[in-house]
Amino acid sequence: MNNITIAIDGYSSTGKSTISKQLAKALGYIYVDTGAMYRAVTLFAMQNDVLADTQNLIGLLPEIELKFVYNDDLGYAEMYLNGKNVEKEIRSLEVSRQVSKVAAIKAVRKKLVDLQQAMGKEKGIVMDGRDIGTVVFPDAELKIFMTASPETRAARRYKELLDKGEKVLYADVLKNVQERDYIDSHREVSPLRKAKDAIEFDNSDMGLKEQLERIHNYALRIIEKSNKKYR
């Protein structure tokens, strides 16, 4: 069976990671959360007090080692920064407030895109982020662009943070979602945009089961077509 590359892009808090994990598991593919990579670099910048000093951050990039380590209990890989599991730290609202700014830095994107492209050389991968279908894998066989209203996305993110025990206000989460949308869409390097051949997928009123069924069916159709082509 021929494996394909699946690129899932879209706005923050659209559930890209959740769907991508489930899809990868259903297909037996590798899953890569590129957002976790940018969050880890952001956490590194915060820990080293270089958030406001782009040149110093760029100078420290060679010291950053990112690695996904599979967790058998969870059923997916977690983000490790310089040998330490930082999965919990990178999901905080503090990191969310800063990640779009760090992700807009050209040198940061160059480092991480190179890593991401290396991960996907053998195909059989589901990768989610902001520029997967436009920059990282422009030739991906299946591209999905996920979207939902800012209010819907903020409500999801708010519940997720509360469930993790964080003390946050919905208004602050909504503001963060809107600010990230603007920065991601207007940055100079690799701005968030739908690839011309991507399927726009509005999940505002969809449950996870319906989302997975639809996207899984898209993937199976393309895989079947690919197999017929190379028979």
N, C-alpha and C positions, 0 to 999 in steps of 0.2 A: 504493500500500500504506500502510495506517495504522500509524504507529509507536506503540509503547507505552513505558511507564516500568517498569523492572525494579529492584526494591529487594532487595538481598541483605544481610541482617543476620546476626549470630551472634557467638559467642564468639571471643576472640583465637586466632590460629593454627589456624583451621579451614580455611584455604585460600581464604577469600572473595575476596581480591584476585586470586589466580591464576585461579580459575574465572571471575570477573567479566571479567578481561581477555580470556580466551579466548572467552567468550560474546559480548562486545561485538564482537570481531573477526569471529566467525561470522555475526553479524546485521548487521554494518556500522554498529553503534551507537557512541556516545561512551561511554567508560568514565571514571568518576570514583572515585578512591580517597579517601574522606573520612578514613580513618585517617591518611593521609599529611598531611592538612591539620592534624589535631590534633597529630600528631608534629612538624610544622614549628613550630607555636605553642609546643610544649614545648621544642624546640631553642632557639627565640628566648628563652624564659624562662631557660633554662640559660645561654645566652651573655650575657644581661644581668643575671644574678644576682638574678632576681626570683621564683624558684620558690617560695620560702617567703613571699613578699610579694604576696598576691593583689591588693591595691588598687593597688600599683605596676604589676603586670602588666596589670590592667584599664586603667590610665591609658596604657599603652604600646600597647594594641591598635590604635589608629589608625595606628601606625607600621608595622604588619605588612601586607605585601603578599604574597599567595599567588597563584601562577599555575602551571598545568599546561602544560608545553611538550612537544609530541610529539617523540619521538626515532625517526627513521626506521629507524635500525639496530636498535633494540630492538623496535620495533613497538608501543610504548605511550608514554604521556605521563609525564614525570618532574616531581617537585615542585621548584618554585623558591621560595625565600624571599628577598624583597627583591632579586630579580634574580640570585640565586645558586643553582645546582643543589645541593640538599642531600639528594638521594635516598639517598646512602650514609650520611650522618650520622644521618638520622632513623630508620634501621633498626637502630641499635645497641641493645644491652641497656640501656645507661644511659638512653636516651630511653624505652625500653619500661617501665622501672621507674617513670617519672614521668608518662607520658602520661595514664593514667586519672585521676590527681589533677587535672591541668590541664583535662581534658575534662569534669570535673564542675563547673567554674566556669560559672555561668549566663551571664555576659557573653561568655565565649569561645564557648559553644554558640550564643548568639544571633547573633554575628557570622558564624560558620561556617554555620549553618543558612540564614541569609539568602543567603549566597553559593551554597550548594548548590541552593536552590530556584530561584535565578536561572539556574543552569546547566541545570536540567531543564525549563525552561518550554516548550521545543519538542518534548519527548518524545524518543524514539529514544535513550534513555540507560540505561546499566547503572551503578548506584551502589551501593557497598557500605559498610557501617559498622555502627553499633550501634543507630541510631534512624531508619533510612531509611524503613522501612515503617510506623513508628508516629508519627513527628514530621515528617520532611522531606517524604515523599510518602505520606501516609496513603491516598491514592486510587490508588496504583500498581496497574496491572493484574496484575502478577505480583510476589509477595512470597515470598522464600525465607528461611528461618531455619536457618542452618547450625550444626551442633553435632558434637562428638566428645568422647571422654573426656579429662580433663585430662592424663593420662599420654600418650595418643596425640598430643595437640597439643604437649605439651612436647618429645616426641621429634622431631617435625617441625621445631619451632623450633630445637632444639639442633643438628640436622644443618644447617639453613640457616645458622646463625651460624658453625659450624665451617667450612662451605664458603666463607664469606666471610673466613676467616682469624682470626676472633675467638677468644680464649682464654676459654672459659666452662665451667662445670660443669653437668651435667644437673640436679642438685639445685637449683641456683640458677634455672635456666630454669623448672623445674616450680613452684617457689615463686612466681616472677613470674607465671606463668599463673594460678595459684590466687588470688593477690592481686588481679590484674586482674579476674578473674571476679567476685570479691566486690565490689570497688569499682564496677565497671560495673553490676552488678545492684542495688546498694543506694544509688546516688547519688540525690540529691533531684531533680535536673533530668534529664529524659529517660533514665530507667534502661533498661538493656538488658532487653528482654522481647520475646517472640514476639507479633507482631500476630495478632489472632484469625483473620484470613483468610490467614495465611502458611502455606506448606508447610514442615513441619519436615523437615530433611534431615540425617540422621546419616551422616557420611562416614567413620566410624572404620575401616571395612573396605573402602573403595572407592578405586580408583585414579583418577587425573585424567581418563582417557578416559571411564570409566563415568559419572563425575560430570557431565562436560560433555555427554555424550549425553543423559542424563536431563533436565538443566535446559534444554538446548537444545530438547528435545521439548516441555517444558512451555511454553516461550516461543512456539514455532511454533504450537501449538494455540490459544493465546490470541490471537496475531496473526491467525490464520485466522478465528477467531470474530469478531474485531473487524472484519475486512474484510467478512465476510458481513453484519454488522449495518449497515454503512454503504453497502452496494451499492444 
